[in-house]
């Protein structure tokens, strides 16, 4: 049986979700802006081939900064939430 949640809990959860979504949007926009040229090159490759393989992505973006058997970089979403 789950515990009942109170209206204030709902508001806090909604605020936290909004913060997380905004931060993810801002990080994504910053990354796409910084990597605009690579994004354009990858889009051109997709227009040319319609379907691209891993090797095509590596040709455009380069090798990964970590090996496939290495763990991926830490998940940024695991950072503590910003105080309300």
N, C-alpha and C positions, 0 to 999 in steps of 0.2 A: 504494500500500500504506500503510495507516495504522500509526501507531506504537502499540506495545502500551501499555496503561495498567496501572498497578500498583494494588494494593488501596488504598494511601494516596490515590492520585489519585481513586479512586471516592468515598472518604469525604469528601475535600475538596469534590468536586463536589456531593455530596448535602448537605453542610452549607451550601454557598453557595446552593443551590436553596432549602433550608429558610429561610434568612435572607431571600432575595428574596421568597418567598411570604408570609412573616410580615409583612414591611414593606408589601407590596402590600395585604394584608388590613387592616392597621392604617390605611393611608391611605384605603382604601375605606370602612371603618367610620367614620372621622373625617369624611370628606366627606358620607356619608349622614346622619350625626348632625347636622352643621352645616346641611345642606340638607333637613332632615326635612320642613318645611312645603312646600317646592317639590316634593319627592318625592311627598307626599300629594296635591298638586294635580295632578301629572302622572298619578298612579294614578287619580284621579277622572275625569280627561279620558279615559283609556283605558277605564274602565268605562262611561262615557257613550257613547263612539263606537266602541269595540272596535279601530278602526284610526285612528291619528292621522298627520297629515302634518307636514312641517317647520314650516309656519305655526302649527300647534297647539302644537308644542314651543316655538316662539318666543313665542307668547302667554303661556305659563306661565313659561318660564325667562328670557325677554328675549333681546335680540340677543346674538350671540356677542361676546366681548371682542376678537376679531380678525376681519378680513374673510376671506371664503371663499378669496380668492386669496393671502392672506398665509400664510406657513408656520404650522403649528400651534405651540403652546407647546412648549418642549423636553420631551423624554421623560424623566420622572423616573427611569425604570429604567436610564438611561444613566449615572447617577451611580456613582462608584466604590463598590465593595462595602465593607461594614463589615469591619473586621479581625476575624479569628477569635480 
